[in-house]
Amino acid sequence: MSRSCLWSFASNVAIRESLLLGHKQLHYNQNHYNPNTLAHPMPRSPAGSSRSTADTPASSAKSATAPRSSLFVGSTEKTFQVLHAFDGPARYMTLGDIAKAAGLDRSATQRLVHTLEALGYLYRVPETRTYGLTTKVLQFSYNYIRANELVDKASPYLLDISRRVGETTNLQELDGHEIVFVARFPGQHLVNIDIVVGARLPAMFTASGIAILSRLPDTRVREILSGTALEPMTPYTLIDEKKLIERIALTTRRGYAIVENETVMGDISVAAPITDHDGHAVAAINISVPTSRWTRERAEAELAPHIQVAATSISKSRLSTFRR
């Protein structure tokens, strides 16, 4: 298979997975960990999420204090608040539930829900009088993946590593103080089926997040640290601020990050940053392997070189349109 064909095939694989799995979201609750549910999606809660209350759709309008431009359209914001009401674990919601989750009054919610239903983004279940998202919302994910130059550049490398090593490879971007999975190539032994394209995790607790932070300015790292709820996701999550900063510094020196059992039990993740022409991280790639078959030492020795070489090669590509 020629290199151009491989690139096209890899990109199509990433887009296809986004369409099939992009509607799923890995939800985590940072109030406490539960050993019985660590491998399953967990709902975000306003009190426990790593996102501050001001960042949640339901409270953004109430808590915003900065003056807004006269060009800002409040009704558009409310529309997205309704759509974000489905960020939680509930697949179907009543009108009252949507209003509560969106932080809107029932009358406004009813009009917005009716409009979204008419446009094909929500559908109503007559028997239960509940609403759910339609597959039409996946069009946004598809458009993003298809137009993302970074996904196009990275996919051939991720696919190649996954095939050669037989393990799962991922591409993640930083969004706020979370990483978002934008491409994923499952290996022969998938560690966690709940982590799919579109899933989010705290950057501070993940190998990919640490790799990205290792190539960002100190002020940005401090901002992300201050915005992260330092509550353990597993019994092994590192939450000490000083040690977190030290780990980022170590990653800067050696060029890769490694995390074991800190976000998902039974998982070892090795990651390296993808940088722009200024040397600042724009994303990260990682390999995820199970502790049942790998040790930390073996992962560092065998997987870190693969990830570093791939990340360097992608970084040298001309990412003309990608900006974060």
C-alpha positions in Angstrom: 0.0 0.0 0.0 1.5 3.4 -1.0 2.0 6.1 1.6 -0.7 8.3 0.2 -3.2 5.4 0.3 -2.2 4.6 3.8 -2.8 8.2 4.9 -6.2 8.2 3.2 -7.1 4.8 4.8 -6.0 5.9 8.2 -7.9 9.2 8.1 -11.1 7.3 7.0 -10.7 5.0 9.9 -10.5 7.9 12.3 -13.5 9.5 10.8 -15.5 6.3 10.8 -14.8 5.8 14.5 -15.9 9.3 15.2 -19.2 8.7 13.5 -19.8 5.3 15.2 -18.6 6.2 18.7 -18.4 10.0 18.9 -21.8 10.2 20.6 -20.4 8.4 23.7 -18.7 10.4 26.4 -16.4 9.3 29.2 -17.8 10.9 32.3 -15.8 11.0 35.4 -16.7 12.0 39.0 -13.8 13.5 40.9 -15.6 13.6 44.3 -14.2 10.1 45.1 -13.2 6.9 43.3 -15.2 3.7 43.3 -13.1 0.6 42.6 -16.3 -1.1 41.2 -17.0 1.5 38.6 -13.6 2.8 37.5 -13.8 1.0 34.1 -17.2 2.4 33.4 -18.5 5.9 32.4 -19.3 8.1 35.4 -21.5 11.1 35.4 -20.1 14.6 35.8 -21.5 16.4 38.8 -21.3 20.2 39.2 -19.5 19.7 42.6 -17.2 17.1 41.5 -16.3 17.8 38.0 -12.8 19.1 37.2 -14.6 21.9 35.3 -15.4 24.9 37.5 -19.0 25.8 38.1 -18.6 28.8 35.9 -17.6 26.6 33.0 -20.8 24.5 33.0 -23.5 25.3 30.5 -26.1 25.6 33.1 -24.3 28.3 35.0 -22.3 30.1 32.4 -24.9 32.8 31.8 -25.5 33.4 35.5 -21.8 33.5 36.6 -20.4 35.5 33.7 -19.2 38.9 34.9 -17.1 40.1 32.0 -18.9 42.4 29.6 -20.0 40.8 26.4 -19.8 42.1 22.9 -22.9 43.6 21.4 -22.5 40.9 18.7 -23.0 38.1 21.3 -26.3 36.3 20.6 -27.8 35.1 23.9 -30.4 32.8 22.3 -27.6 30.9 20.5 -25.9 30.3 23.9 -29.2 29.0 25.3 -29.5 26.6 22.4 -26.1 25.1 23.2 -27.0 25.0 26.9 -30.0 22.7 26.0 -27.7 20.5 23.9 -25.1 20.4 26.7 -27.8 19.2 29.1 -27.2 15.8 27.5 -23.6 15.8 28.5 -24.6 13.7 31.6 -25.2 10.0 31.6 -29.0 10.2 30.9 -29.7 9.4 27.2 -33.3 10.6 27.4 -34.6 13.5 29.5 -37.9 15.1 30.2 -38.5 18.8 29.4 -38.2 19.6 33.1 -34.9 17.7 33.4 -33.5 19.5 30.4 -34.6 22.9 31.8 -32.9 22.1 35.2 -29.7 20.8 33.6 -29.5 23.8 31.2 -30.2 26.3 33.9 -33.2 27.8 31.9 -36.8 28.4 32.7 -39.3 25.9 31.4 -40.9 28.2 28.9 -37.6 29.1 27.2 -36.6 25.4 27.3 -39.8 24.3 25.6 -39.3 26.7 22.7 -35.7 25.7 22.2 -36.4 22.0 22.5 -39.2 22.4 19.9 -36.9 24.2 17.6 -34.1 21.6 17.9 -36.7 18.9 17.3 -38.0 20.6 14.2 -34.4 20.9 12.9 -33.7 17.3 13.5 -31.2 17.5 16.4 -33.6 16.2 19.1 -36.4 13.7 18.9 -39.3 13.0 21.2 -40.3 9.6 22.6 -44.1 9.8 22.8 -44.5 7.0 25.3 -42.3 8.6 27.9 -42.5 12.2 26.9 -38.7 12.4 26.9 -36.2 13.7 24.4 -32.9 12.4 23.1 -30.2 13.5 20.7 -30.3 12.3 17.1 -27.5 11.1 14.9 -27.5 14.5 13.2 -25.4 15.9 16.0 -22.6 13.6 14.9 -22.2 15.8 11.7 -20.3 18.3 13.8 -17.9 15.6 15.0 -17.5 14.3 11.4 -16.8 17.8 10.1 -14.2 18.5 12.8 -12.4 15.2 12.3 -12.5 15.5 8.5 -11.1 19.0 8.5 -8.6 18.5 11.3 -5.1 18.5 9.6 -3.5 17.1 12.7 -5.7 14.0 12.6 -4.8 13.6 9.0 -1.1 13.9 9.7 -1.0 11.7 12.8 -3.3 8.9 11.8 -0.9 7.0 9.6 1.7 6.9 12.4 -0.9 5.8 15.0 -2.2 3.1 12.8 1.3 1.9 12.0 2.3 1.7 15.7 -1.0 0.0 16.6 -0.4 -2.7 14.0 3.3 -3.3 14.8 2.9 -3.3 18.6 -0.6 -4.7 18.8 -1.7 -2.1 21.3 -4.1 0.9 21.3 -2.9 4.2 20.2 -4.6 7.6 20.6 -4.3 11.3 19.6 -5.5 13.8 22.1 -5.8 17.6 22.1 -6.0 20.0 25.0 -9.3 21.7 25.7 -9.2 23.9 28.8 -7.8 21.7 31.5 -8.9 18.5 29.9 -7.6 16.3 27.1 -10.0 15.2 24.4 -9.6 12.0 22.3 -9.8 13.0 18.7 -8.4 9.8 17.1 -8.2 6.2 18.4 -6.8 3.0 16.9 -7.7 0.0 19.1 -5.1 -2.7 19.4 -5.6 -6.4 19.7 -6.1 -6.1 23.4 -8.3 -3.1 24.1 -7.8 -1.8 27.7 -10.9 0.3 28.2 -13.8 0.2 25.7 -15.5 3.2 27.4 -12.8 5.5 26.2 -13.7 6.6 22.7 -13.3 9.5 20.3 -14.8 12.5 22.1 -14.0 11.2 25.6 -12.4 13.7 28.1 -10.1 13.3 31.0 -8.2 15.7 33.3 -4.9 16.7 31.7 -3.1 16.6 35.0 -3.8 13.0 35.6 -3.0 11.5 32.1 0.2 10.7 30.3 -1.0 12.7 27.2 -2.0 15.7 29.3 1.3 15.7 31.1 3.2 15.4 27.8 1.3 18.4 26.5 1.9 20.4 29.7 5.6 19.7 29.5 5.8 21.8 26.4 3.6 24.7 27.5 4.6 28.0 29.3 4.7 27.8 33.1 1.9 30.3 33.4 -0.4 28.1 31.3 0.5 25.0 33.3 -0.3 26.9 36.5 -3.7 28.0 35.1 -4.5 24.4 34.2 -3.4 23.1 37.6 -5.5 25.7 39.4 -8.5 24.8 37.4 -8.2 21.1 38.1 -10.0 19.5 41.1 -7.2 17.6 42.7 -9.3 14.6 43.8 -8.2 11.0 43.1 -9.8 9.1 40.3 -8.2 5.9 41.5 -6.2 4.9 44.6 -3.1 5.7 42.7 -3.9 9.2 41.3 -1.1 11.7 42.0 -2.8 14.8 43.5 0.1 16.5 45.2 0.7 19.9 43.5 4.5 19.9 44.0 4.9 16.3 42.7 2.7 17.0 39.7 4.9 20.0 38.7 8.0 17.8 39.3 6.5 15.1 37.0 5.9 17.7 34.3 9.5 18.9 34.6 10.8 15.3 34.3 8.7 14.8 31.2 10.2 18.0 29.7 13.7 16.6 30.2 13.1 13.0 28.9 10.6 13.7 26.2 7.8 11.4 27.2 5.3 10.8 30.1 4.2 7.6 31.7 1.2 7.0 34.0 0.1 3.8 35.6 -3.3 3.2 37.2 -4.0 6.9 37.8 -7.1 7.4 35.6 -8.1 3.8 34.8 -7.1 0.8 36.9 -5.1 -1.8 35.0 -3.8 0.7 32.5 -0.3 2.0 31.6 -0.1 4.9 29.3 3.0 6.3 27.5 2.7 9.6 25.7 4.8 12.2 23.9 3.9 15.7 22.8 3.4 17.0 19.3 4.8 20.5 18.9 4.4 23.4 16.5 7.3 25.3 14.9 7.7 27.3 18.1 8.2 24.1 20.2 4.8 24.5 22.0 2.6 21.4 22.3 -0.5 21.3 20.2 -1.4 17.7 21.0 -0.1 14.3 22.2 -0.1 10.7 21.1 0.0 7.8 23.4 0.0 4.0 23.7 -2.2 2.4 26.2 -1.4 -1.1 27.5 -2.8 -3.4 30.3 -0.9 -4.0 33.5 -1.8 -7.7 33.2 0.7 -8.0 30.3 3.0 -5.1 30.7 5.2 -3.7 33.4 6.1 0.0 33.7 9.7 -0.7 33.0 8.9 -2.7 29.9 6.5 -0.1 28.6 9.2 2.6 29.0 11.8 0.5 27.3 9.8 -0.8 24.4 7.0 1.8 23.8 8.5 5.2 24.6 10.9 5.1 21.6 8.0 4.3 19.2 5.9 7.2 20.6 8.8 9.7 20.6 9.8 9.0 17.0 6.2 9.2 15.8 5.6 12.5 17.7 8.8 14.0 16.4 7.8 13.0 12.8 4.3 14.5 13.1 5.8 17.7 14.7 8.0 18.1 11.6 5.0 18.0 9.4 3.7 21.4 8.2 0.6 21.9 10.3 -0.4 25.0 8.4 -4.0 25.3 9.6 -4.0 23.8 13.0 -4.0 26.3 15.9 -5.0 25.8 19.5 
